[in-house]
Amino acid sequence: MKRCQLMVSLSIIVPLLVLSSFPCFSQDKVRFPVGASSKTLGYSPLWVASKQGFFDQQGLDAQLVLLRGTPPAVQALVAGSLYVAGASPDAVIEVTERGLDLVMVEGVINGLTHAIMGGKNYKNYEALRGATIGGQSLTSGITFPLKQVLKSKGLEYPRDYKLVNVGGTADLFAALSSGQIAAAPLAIPLNFAAEEAGFNVIGWYRDVLPNYQLTALTVRRSWAEANRPLLIRFVKGMVLAMRWLYENKEPAVEFLTKEMKLKPAHARRGWEYYTENRIWHPDTDINVEGVKTLIQIYGEQGQIKGTLPAPAKYIDQSYLREALKELGSR
């Protein structure tokens, strides 16, 4: 399939986004639509910022729009239906190389927390040869590093296995549980639940790709330049939310348990993993070295022509620097 499948139908996506984020705001707040590909632990800083009042403090009526993976998020950004969206850097690199003006401004999930979980009869990588594996999309997001991990284990796509687009982490777990797929990448803490249910840990993404930027908050560069003060207010809200997560363990675990509908033990283990390994950056910075990993992979695949560019081609940290300056150093 062509990678241009990233750009899904405008006629479907845009009306849905308009309906799902229709404004109901007070006069003193600015409507600010934000896209997330799933409501999972990794994306929870967005919900902290929204539900704990950090966006309110910045005068933003931030509306969180759930999307099914990176492709519709990219489409919505290009169409102007979203101001900011969580997107995988591989998608940002791809569309930038095709001339679109997307740029990453903040980090959300600054590493890989996925384990490849196998069904009861799938205990190692070799057992996946000829099997059907679930993903969130066929080209980007968590599927992109999945292909790299499997390749490192001698499994080439599509020669050695099949991929099906199942959906988010919860959908993947459901498909794995029902036997529709042989294996699926599940992020912390849902992989804990899968392991407790008797599924097998085949391997971890991090063992092959220890330095990787999974998701970043992304904008249209032209929109950001025209709305700089507004974007900086959003960035400040995210920084304050991330600092709150780091500095308030017990309230944070309670929030994650209720808002993300997690078992308390899973929420606690997840919080500890994400903070101890800086999967969430305390000031929402981007893992630049992790972006370099993706650039290198794209270069090896021949999808970037000529000399590999620096990460600055796809990242603009000036908004974060200005937001941190306004918030003051700690």
Secondary structure as a PSIPRED ss2 file (coil, helix, strand):
# PSIPRED VFORMAT (PSIPRED V4.0)

   1 M C   1.000  0.000  0.000
   2 K C   1.000  0.000  0.000
   3 R H   0.000  1.000  0.000
   4 C H   0.000  1.000  0.000
   5 Q H   0.000  1.000  0.000
   6 L H   0.000  1.000  0.000
   7 M C   1.000  0.000  0.000
   8 V C   1.000  0.000  0.000
   9 S C   1.000  0.000  0.000
  10 L H   0.000  1.000  0.000
  11 S H   0.000  1.000  0.000
  12 I H   0.000  1.000  0.000
  13 I H   0.000  1.000  0.000
  14 V H   0.000  1.000  0.000
  15 P H   0.000  1.000  0.000
  16 L H   0.000  1.000  0.000
  17 L H   0.000  1.000  0.000
  18 V H   0.000  1.000  0.000
  19 L H   0.000  1.000  0.000
  20 S H   0.000  1.000  0.000
  21 S C   1.000  0.000  0.000
  22 F C   1.000  0.000  0.000
  23 P C   1.000  0.000  0.000
  24 C C   1.000  0.000  0.000
  25 F C   1.000  0.000  0.000
  26 S C   1.000  0.000  0.000
  27 Q C   1.000  0.000  0.000
  28 D C   1.000  0.000  0.000
  29 K C   1.000  0.000  0.000
  30 V E   0.000  0.000  1.000
  31 R E   0.000  0.000  1.000
  32 F E   0.000  0.000  1.000
  33 P E   0.000  0.000  1.000
  34 V E   0.000  0.000  1.000
  35 G E   0.000  0.000  1.000
  36 A E   0.000  0.000  1.000
  37 S C   1.000  0.000  0.000
  38 S C   1.000  0.000  0.000
  39 K C   1.000  0.000  0.000
  40 T C   1.000  0.000  0.000
  41 L H   0.000  1.000  0.000
  42 G H   0.000  1.000  0.000
  43 Y H   0.000  1.000  0.000
  44 S H   0.000  1.000  0.000
  45 P H   0.000  1.000  0.000
  46 L H   0.000  1.000  0.000
  47 W H   0.000  1.000  0.000
  48 V H   0.000  1.000  0.000
  49 A H   0.000  1.000  0.000
  50 S H   0.000  1.000  0.000
  51 K H   0.000  1.000  0.000
  52 Q C   1.000  0.000  0.000
  53 G C   1.000  0.000  0.000
  54 F H   0.000  1.000  0.000
  55 F H   0.000  1.000  0.000
  56 D H   0.000  1.000  0.000
  57 Q H   0.000  1.000  0.000
  58 Q C   1.000  0.000  0.000
  59 G C   1.000  0.000  0.000
  60 L E   0.000  0.000  1.000
  61 D E   0.000  0.000  1.000
  62 A E   0.000  0.000  1.000
  63 Q E   0.000  0.000  1.000
  64 L E   0.000  0.000  1.000
  65 V E   0.000  0.000  1.000
  66 L E   0.000  0.000  1.000
  67 L C   1.000  0.000  0.000
  68 R C   1.000  0.000  0.000
  69 G C   1.000  0.000  0.000
  70 T H   0.000  1.000  0.000
  71 P H   0.000  1.000  0.000
  72 P H   0.000  1.000  0.000
  73 A H   0.000  1.000  0.000
  74 V H   0.000  1.000  0.000
  75 Q H   0.000  1.000  0.000
  76 A H   0.000  1.000  0.000
  77 L H   0.000  1.000  0.000
  78 V H   0.000  1.000  0.000
  79 A H   0.000  1.000  0.000
  80 G C   1.000  0.000  0.000
  81 S C   1.000  0.000  0.000
  82 L C   1.000  0.000  0.000
  83 Y C   1.000  0.000  0.000
  84 V E   0.000  0.000  1.000
  85 A E   0.000  0.000  1.000
  86 G E   0.000  0.000  1.000
  87 A E   0.000  0.000  1.000
  88 S C   1.000  0.000  0.000
  89 P H   0.000  1.000  0.000
  90 D H   0.000  1.000  0.000
  91 A H   0.000  1.000  0.000
  92 V H   0.000  1.000  0.000
  93 I H   0.000  1.000  0.000
  94 E H   0.000  1.000  0.000
  95 V H   0.000  1.000  0.000
  96 T H   0.000  1.000  0.000
  97 E H   0.000  1.000  0.000
  98 R C   1.000  0.000  0.000
  99 G C   1.000  0.000  0.000
 100 L C   1.000  0.000  0.000
 101 D C   1.000  0.000  0.000
 102 L E   0.000  0.000  1.000
 103 V E   0.000  0.000  1.000
 104 M E   0.000  0.000  1.000
 105 V E   0.000  0.000  1.000
 106 E E   0.000  0.000  1.000
 107 G E   0.000  0.000  1.000
 108 V E   0.000  0.000  1.000
 109 I E   0.000  0.000  1.000
 110 N C   1.000  0.000  0.000
 111 G C   1.000  0.000  0.000
 112 L C   1.000  0.000  0.000
 113 T C   1.000  0.000  0.000
 114 H E   0.000  0.000  1.000
 115 A E   0.000  0.000  1.000
 116 I E   0.000  0.000  1.000
 117 M E   0.000  0.000  1.000
 118 G E   0.000  0.000  1.000
 119 G C   1.000  0.000  0.000
 120 K C   1.000  0.000  0.000
 121 N C   1.000  0.000  0.000
 122 Y C   1.000  0.000  0.000
 123 K C   1.000  0.000  0.000
 124 N C   1.000  0.000  0.000
 125 Y H   0.000  1.000  0.000
 126 E H   0.000  1.000  0.000
 127 A H   0.000  1.000  0.000
 128 L H   0.000  1.000  0.000
 129 R C   1.000  0.000  0.000
 130 G C   1.000  0.000  0.000
 131 A C   1.000  0.000  0.000
 132 T E   0.000  0.000  1.000
 133 I E   0.000  0.000  1.000
 134 G E   0.000  0.000  1.000
 135 G E   0.000  0.000  1.000
 136 Q C   1.000  0.000  0.000
 137 S C   1.000  0.000  0.000
 138 L C   1.000  0.000  0.000
 139 T C   1.000  0.000  0.000
 140 S C   1.000  0.000  0.000
 141 G C   1.000  0.000  0.000
 142 I C   1.000  0.000  0.000
 143 T H   0.000  1.000  0.000
 144 F H   0.000  1.000  0.000
 145 P H   0.000  1.000  0.000
 146 L H   0.000  1.000  0.000
 147 K H   0.000  1.000  0.000
 148 Q H   0.000  1.000  0.000
 149 V H   0.000  1.000  0.000
 150 L H   0.000  1.000  0.000
 151 K H   0.000  1.000  0.000
 152 S H   0.000  1.000  0.000
 153 K C   1.000  0.000  0.000
 154 G C   1.000  0.000  0.000
 155 L C   1.000  0.000  0.000
 156 E C   1.000  0.000  0.000
 157 Y C   1.000  0.000  0.000
 158 P C   1.000  0.000  0.000
 159 R C   1.000  0.000  0.000
 160 D C   1.000  0.000  0.000
 161 Y C   1.000  0.000  0.000
 162 K E   0.000  0.000  1.000
 163 L E   0.000  0.000  1.000
 164 V E   0.000  0.000  1.000
 165 N E   0.000  0.000  1.000
 166 V C   1.000  0.000  0.000
 167 G C   1.000  0.000  0.000
 168 G C   1.000  0.000  0.000
 169 T H   0.000  1.000  0.000
 170 A H   0.000  1.000  0.000
 171 D H   0.000  1.000  0.000
 172 L H   0.000  1.000  0.000
 173 F H   0.000  1.000  0.000
 174 A H   0.000  1.000  0.000
 175 A H   0.000  1.000  0.000
 176 L H   0.000  1.000  0.000
 177 S H   0.000  1.000  0.000
 178 S H   0.000  1.000  0.000
 179 G C   1.000  0.000  0.000
 180 Q C   1.000  0.000  0.000
 181 I C   1.000  0.000  0.000
 182 A C   1.000  0.000  0.000
 183 A E   0.000  0.000  1.000
 184 A E   0.000  0.000  1.000
 185 P E   0.000  0.000  1.000
 186 L E   0.000  0.000  1.000
 187 A E   0.000  0.000  1.000
 188 I C   1.000  0.000  0.000
 189 P C   1.000  0.000  0.000
 190 L H   0.000  1.000  0.000
 191 N H   0.000  1.000  0.000
 192 F H   0.000  1.000  0.000
 193 A H   0.000  1.000  0.000
 194 A H   0.000  1.000  0.000
 195 E H   0.000  1.000  0.000
 196 E H   0.000  1.000  0.000
 197 A C   1.000  0.000  0.000
 198 G C   1.000  0.000  0.000
 199 F C   1.000  0.000  0.000
 200 N E   0.000  0.000  1.000
 201 V E   0.000  0.000  1.000
 202 I E   0.000  0.000  1.000
 203 G E   0.000  0.000  1.000
 204 W E   0.000  0.000  1.000
 205 Y H   0.000  1.000  0.000
 206 R H   0.000  1.000  0.000
 207 D H   0.000  1.000  0.000
 208 V H   0.000  1.000  0.000
 209 L C   1.000  0.000  0.000
 210 P C   1.000  0.000  0.000
 211 N C   1.000  0.000  0.000
 212 Y C   1.000  0.000  0.000
 213 Q C   1.000  0.000  0.000
 214 L C   1.000  0.000  0.000
 215 T E   0.000  0.000  1.000
 216 A E   0.000  0.000  1.000
 217 L E   0.000  0.000  1.000
 218 T E   0.000  0.000  1.000
 219 V E   0.000  0.000  1.000
 220 R E   0.000  0.000  1.000
 221 R H   0.000  1.000  0.000
 222 S H   0.000  1.000  0.000
 223 W H   0.000  1.000  0.000
 224 A H   0.000  1.000  0.000
 225 E H   0.000  1.000  0.000
 226 A H   0.000  1.000  0.000
 227 N C   1.000  0.000  0.000
 228 R H   0.000  1.000  0.000
 229 P H   0.000  1.000  0.000
 230 L H   0.000  1.000  0.000
 231 L H   0.000  1.000  0.000
 232 I H   0.000  1.000  0.000
 233 R H   0.000  1.000  0.000
 234 F H   0.000  1.000  0.000
 235 V H   0.000  1.000  0.000
 236 K H   0.000  1.000  0.000
 237 G H   0.000  1.000  0.000
 238 M H   0.000  1.000  0.000
 239 V H   0.000  1.000  0.000
 240 L H   0.000  1.000  0.000
 241 A H   0.000  1.000  0.000
 242 M H   0.000  1.000  0.000
 243 R H   0.000  1.000  0.000
 244 W H   0.000  1.000  0.000
 245 L H   0.000  1.000  0.000
 246 Y H   0.000  1.000  0.000
 247 E H   0.000  1.000  0.000
 248 N C   1.000  0.000  0.000
 249 K H   0.000  1.000  0.000
 250 E H   0.000  1.000  0.000
 251 P H   0.000  1.000  0.000
 252 A H   0.000  1.000  0.000
 253 V H   0.000  1.000  0.000
 254 E H   0.000  1.000  0.000
 255 F H   0.000  1.000  0.000
 256 L H   0.000  1.000  0.000
 257 T H   0.000  1.000  0.000
 258 K H   0.000  1.000  0.000
 259 E H   0.000  1.000  0.000
 260 M C   1.000  0.000  0.000
 261 K C   1.000  0.000  0.000
 262 L C   1.000  0.000  0.000
 263 K C   1.000  0.000  0.000
 264 P H   0.000  1.000  0.000
 265 A H   0.000  1.000  0.000
 266 H H   0.000  1.000  0.000
 267 A H   0.000  1.000  0.000
 268 R H   0.000  1.000  0.000
 269 R H   0.000  1.000  0.000
 270 G H   0.000  1.000  0.000
 271 W H   0.000  1.000  0.000
 272 E H   0.000  1.000  0.000
 273 Y H   0.000  1.000  0.000
 274 Y H   0.000  1.000  0.000
 275 T H   0.000  1.000  0.000
 276 E H   0.000  1.000  0.000
 277 N C   1.000  0.000  0.000
 278 R C   1.000  0.000  0.000
 279 I C   1.000  0.000  0.000
 280 W C   1.000  0.000  0.000
 281 H C   1.000  0.000  0.000
 282 P C   1.000  0.000  0.000
 283 D C   1.000  0.000  0.000
 284 T C   1.000  0.000  0.000
 285 D C   1.000  0.000  0.000
 286 I C   1.000  0.000  0.000
 287 N C   1.000  0.000  0.000
 288 V H   0.000  1.000  0.000
 289 E H   0.000  1.000  0.000
 290 G H   0.000  1.000  0.000
 291 V H   0.000  1.000  0.000
 292 K H   0.000  1.000  0.000
 293 T H   0.000  1.000  0.000
 294 L H   0.000  1.000  0.000
 295 I H   0.000  1.000  0.000
 296 Q H   0.000  1.000  0.000
 297 I H   0.000  1.000  0.000
 298 Y H   0.000  1.000  0.000
 299 G H   0.000  1.000  0.000
 300 E H   0.000  1.000  0.000
 301 Q C   1.000  0.000  0.000
 302 G C   1.000  0.000  0.000
 303 Q C   1.000  0.000  0.000
 304 I C   1.000  0.000  0.000
 305 K C   1.000  0.000  0.000
 306 G C   1.000  0.000  0.000
 307 T C   1.000  0.000  0.000
 308 L C   1.000  0.000  0.000
 309 P C   1.000  0.000  0.000
 310 A C   1.000  0.000  0.000
 311 P H   0.000  1.000  0.000
 312 A H   0.000  1.000  0.000
 313 K H   0.000  1.000  0.000
 314 Y C   1.000  0.000  0.000
 315 I E   0.000  0.000  1.000
 316 D C   1.000  0.000  0.000
 317 Q C   1.000  0.000  0.000
 318 S H   0.000  1.000  0.000
 319 Y H   0.000  1.000  0.000
 320 L H   0.000  1.000  0.000
 321 R H   0.000  1.000  0.000
 322 E H   0.000  1.000  0.000
 323 A H   0.000  1.000  0.000
 324 L H   0.000  1.000  0.000
 325 K H   0.000  1.000  0.000
 326 E H   0.000  1.000  0.000
 327 L H   0.000  1.000  0.000
 328 G C   1.000  0.000  0.000
 329 S C   1.000  0.000  0.000
 330 R C   1.000  0.000  0.000
